[in-house]
């Protein structure tokens, strides 16, 4: 797993290569721990974190997510897209992280 030098943040990247915000070493460690959880545990953690962001949900954002979910389900049902296993997704994403030597 990627480890930052003490006090130095790691930079994580989206699959598209667009830089996300920098995370502190502590947050990186938490992320690594979260990624080692089962999918069910990750879902519960994500729900808990989101619900503790103040509880405000932008209705436009909620509607956009619902539309996106519907589109993705339809693409899966039609066979237009194929699923990729969690193990493969994780392997690809971890390969993109900077590794301490």
ChimeraX commands (.cxc) that place a marker at each C-alpha (Angstrom):
marker #1 position 0.00,0.00,0.00 radius 0.5
marker #1 position 1.10,3.56,-0.60 radius 0.5
marker #1 position 2.54,5.29,2.43 radius 0.5
marker #1 position 3.43,8.93,2.72 radius 0.5
marker #1 position 6.48,10.17,4.52 radius 0.5
marker #1 position 5.53,11.61,7.88 radius 0.5
marker #1 position 3.79,14.93,7.42 radius 0.5
marker #1 position 3.72,14.67,3.63 radius 0.5
marker #1 position 0.36,14.22,1.91 radius 0.5
marker #1 position -0.18,11.66,-0.82 radius 0.5
marker #1 position -2.10,12.64,-3.92 radius 0.5
marker #1 position -4.75,10.22,-5.12 radius 0.5
marker #1 position -6.05,10.25,-8.65 radius 0.5
marker #1 position -9.36,9.49,-10.27 radius 0.5
marker #1 position -9.20,6.82,-12.98 radius 0.5
marker #1 position -9.48,9.61,-15.58 radius 0.5
marker #1 position -6.23,11.06,-14.22 radius 0.5
marker #1 position -7.89,14.19,-12.83 radius 0.5
marker #1 position -6.23,15.12,-9.56 radius 0.5
marker #1 position -8.35,14.88,-6.42 radius 0.5
marker #1 position -7.70,16.98,-3.34 radius 0.5
marker #1 position -4.61,16.14,-1.39 radius 0.5
marker #1 position -5.08,13.98,1.65 radius 0.5
marker #1 position -3.00,14.00,4.80 radius 0.5
marker #1 position -1.08,10.94,5.90 radius 0.5
marker #1 position -3.77,10.19,8.47 radius 0.5
marker #1 position -6.54,10.34,5.87 radius 0.5
marker #1 position -4.49,8.12,3.54 radius 0.5
marker #1 position -4.17,5.54,6.32 radius 0.5
marker #1 position -7.91,5.67,6.93 radius 0.5
marker #1 position -8.55,5.22,3.21 radius 0.5
marker #1 position -6.25,2.20,3.08 radius 0.5
marker #1 position -8.11,0.69,6.03 radius 0.5
marker #1 position -11.48,1.45,4.44 radius 0.5
marker #1 position -10.41,-0.18,1.17 radius 0.5
marker #1 position -9.58,-3.37,3.06 radius 0.5
marker #1 position -13.18,-3.64,4.34 radius 0.5
marker #1 position -15.80,-5.82,2.68 radius 0.5
marker #1 position -18.06,-4.11,0.16 radius 0.5
marker #1 position -20.90,-4.18,2.68 radius 0.5
marker #1 position -18.71,-2.55,5.33 radius 0.5
marker #1 position -17.55,0.09,2.83 radius 0.5
marker #1 position -21.16,0.88,1.95 radius 0.5
marker #1 position -22.08,1.27,5.63 radius 0.5
marker #1 position -19.04,3.50,6.22 radius 0.5
marker #1 position -19.81,5.65,3.17 radius 0.5
marker #1 position -23.44,6.08,4.23 radius 0.5
marker #1 position -22.37,7.06,7.73 radius 0.5
marker #1 position -19.81,9.59,6.46 radius 0.5
marker #1 position -22.24,11.14,4.00 radius 0.5
marker #1 position -25.04,11.36,6.55 radius 0.5
marker #1 position -22.69,13.19,8.91 radius 0.5
marker #1 position -21.85,15.93,6.41 radius 0.5
marker #1 position -24.65,18.05,7.79 radius 0.5
marker #1 position -27.61,16.12,6.48 radius 0.5
marker #1 position -28.31,18.54,3.64 radius 0.5
marker #1 position -28.96,16.85,0.32 radius 0.5
marker #1 position -29.18,19.00,-2.79 radius 0.5
marker #1 position -32.31,17.78,-4.59 radius 0.5
marker #1 position -30.74,18.47,-7.99 radius 0.5
marker #1 position -27.77,16.32,-7.09 radius 0.5
marker #1 position -30.05,13.58,-5.72 radius 0.5
marker #1 position -32.10,13.58,-8.94 radius 0.5
marker #1 position -28.94,13.50,-11.08 radius 0.5
marker #1 position -27.63,10.49,-9.14 radius 0.5
marker #1 position -30.95,8.68,-9.49 radius 0.5
marker #1 position -30.91,9.32,-13.25 radius 0.5
marker #1 position -27.31,8.10,-13.50 radius 0.5
marker #1 position -28.10,4.97,-11.51 radius 0.5
marker #1 position -31.09,4.26,-13.77 radius 0.5
marker #1 position -28.94,4.71,-16.88 radius 0.5
marker #1 position -26.26,2.38,-15.55 radius 0.5
marker #1 position -28.75,-0.32,-14.55 radius 0.5
marker #1 position -30.31,-0.13,-18.03 radius 0.5
marker #1 position -26.87,-0.46,-19.66 radius 0.5
marker #1 position -26.11,-3.52,-17.52 radius 0.5
marker #1 position -29.52,-5.08,-18.22 radius 0.5
marker #1 position -29.15,-4.54,-21.97 radius 0.5
marker #1 position -25.65,-6.01,-22.05 radius 0.5
marker #1 position -24.23,-2.73,-23.39 radius 0.5
marker #1 position -21.67,-2.72,-20.57 radius 0.5
marker #1 position -20.00,-5.48,-18.59 radius 0.5
marker #1 position -19.11,-5.54,-14.93 radius 0.5
marker #1 position -15.55,-5.69,-13.61 radius 0.5
marker #1 position -14.79,-7.55,-10.40 radius 0.5
marker #1 position -13.90,-5.55,-7.29 radius 0.5
marker #1 position -10.53,-7.32,-7.17 radius 0.5
marker #1 position -9.70,-6.10,-10.70 radius 0.5
marker #1 position -10.88,-2.53,-10.02 radius 0.5
marker #1 position -8.87,-2.39,-6.81 radius 0.5
marker #1 position -5.77,-3.85,-8.52 radius 0.5
marker #1 position -5.97,-1.22,-11.28 radius 0.5
marker #1 position -6.53,1.67,-8.87 radius 0.5
marker #1 position -3.80,0.63,-6.45 radius 0.5
marker #1 position -1.37,0.35,-9.37 radius 0.5
marker #1 position -1.96,4.08,-10.01 radius 0.5
marker #1 position -0.97,5.14,-6.49 radius 0.5
marker #1 position 2.54,6.38,-5.77 radius 0.5
marker #1 position 4.49,3.74,-3.89 radius 0.5
marker #1 position 7.04,4.54,-1.20 radius 0.5
marker #1 position 10.34,2.72,-1.72 radius 0.5
marker link #1:1,2 radius 0.2
marker link #1:2,3 radius 0.2
marker link #1:3,4 radius 0.2
marker link #1:4,5 radius 0.2
marker link #1:5,6 radius 0.2
marker link #1:6,7 radius 0.2
marker link #1:7,8 radius 0.2
marker link #1:8,9 radius 0.2
marker link #1:9,10 radius 0.2
marker link #1:10,11 radius 0.2
marker link #1:11,12 radius 0.2
marker link #1:12,13 radius 0.2
marker link #1:13,14 radius 0.2
marker link #1:14,15 radius 0.2
marker link #1:15,16 radius 0.2
marker link #1:16,17 radius 0.2
marker link #1:17,18 radius 0.2
marker link #1:18,19 radius 0.2
marker link #1:19,20 radius 0.2
marker link #1:20,21 radius 0.2
marker link #1:21,22 radius 0.2
marker link #1:22,23 radius 0.2
marker link #1:23,24 radius 0.2
marker link #1:24,25 radius 0.2
marker link #1:25,26 radius 0.2
marker link #1:26,27 radius 0.2
marker link #1:27,28 radius 0.2
marker link #1:28,29 radius 0.2
marker link #1:29,30 radius 0.2
marker link #1:30,31 radius 0.2
marker link #1:31,32 radius 0.2
marker link #1:32,33 radius 0.2
marker link #1:33,34 radius 0.2
marker link #1:34,35 radius 0.2
marker link #1:35,36 radius 0.2
marker link #1:36,37 radius 0.2
marker link #1:37,38 radius 0.2
marker link #1:38,39 radius 0.2
marker link #1:39,40 radius 0.2
marker link #1:40,41 radius 0.2
marker link #1:41,42 radius 0.2
marker link #1:42,43 radius 0.2
marker link #1:43,44 radius 0.2
marker link #1:44,45 radius 0.2
marker link #1:45,46 radius 0.2
marker link #1:46,47 radius 0.2
marker link #1:47,48 radius 0.2
marker link #1:48,49 radius 0.2
marker link #1:49,50 radius 0.2
marker link #1:50,51 radius 0.2
marker link #1:51,52 radius 0.2
marker link #1:52,53 radius 0.2
marker link #1:53,54 radius 0.2
marker link #1:54,55 radius 0.2
marker link #1:55,56 radius 0.2
marker link #1:56,57 radius 0.2
marker link #1:57,58 radius 0.2
marker link #1:58,59 radius 0.2
marker link #1:59,60 radius 0.2
marker link #1:60,61 radius 0.2
marker link #1:61,62 radius 0.2
marker link #1:62,63 radius 0.2
marker link #1:63,64 radius 0.2
marker link #1:64,65 radius 0.2
marker link #1:65,66 radius 0.2
marker link #1:66,67 radius 0.2
marker link #1:67,68 radius 0.2
marker link #1:68,69 radius 0.2
marker link #1:69,70 radius 0.2
marker link #1:70,71 radius 0.2
marker link #1:71,72 radius 0.2
marker link #1:72,73 radius 0.2
marker link #1:73,74 radius 0.2
marker link #1:74,75 radius 0.2
marker link #1:75,76 radius 0.2
marker link #1:76,77 radius 0.2
marker link #1:77,78 radius 0.2
marker link #1:78,79 radius 0.2
marker link #1:79,80 radius 0.2
marker link #1:80,81 radius 0.2
marker link #1:81,82 radius 0.2
marker link #1:82,83 radius 0.2
marker link #1:83,84 radius 0.2
marker link #1:84,85 radius 0.2
marker link #1:85,86 radius 0.2
marker link #1:86,87 radius 0.2
marker link #1:87,88 radius 0.2
marker link #1:88,89 radius 0.2
marker link #1:89,90 radius 0.2
marker link #1:90,91 radius 0.2
marker link #1:91,92 radius 0.2
marker link #1:92,93 radius 0.2
marker link #1:93,94 radius 0.2
marker link #1:94,95 radius 0.2
marker link #1:95,96 radius 0.2
marker link #1:96,97 radius 0.2
marker link #1:97,98 radius 0.2
marker link #1:98,99 radius 0.2
marker link #1:99,100 radius 0.2
marker link #1:100,101 radius 0.2
view
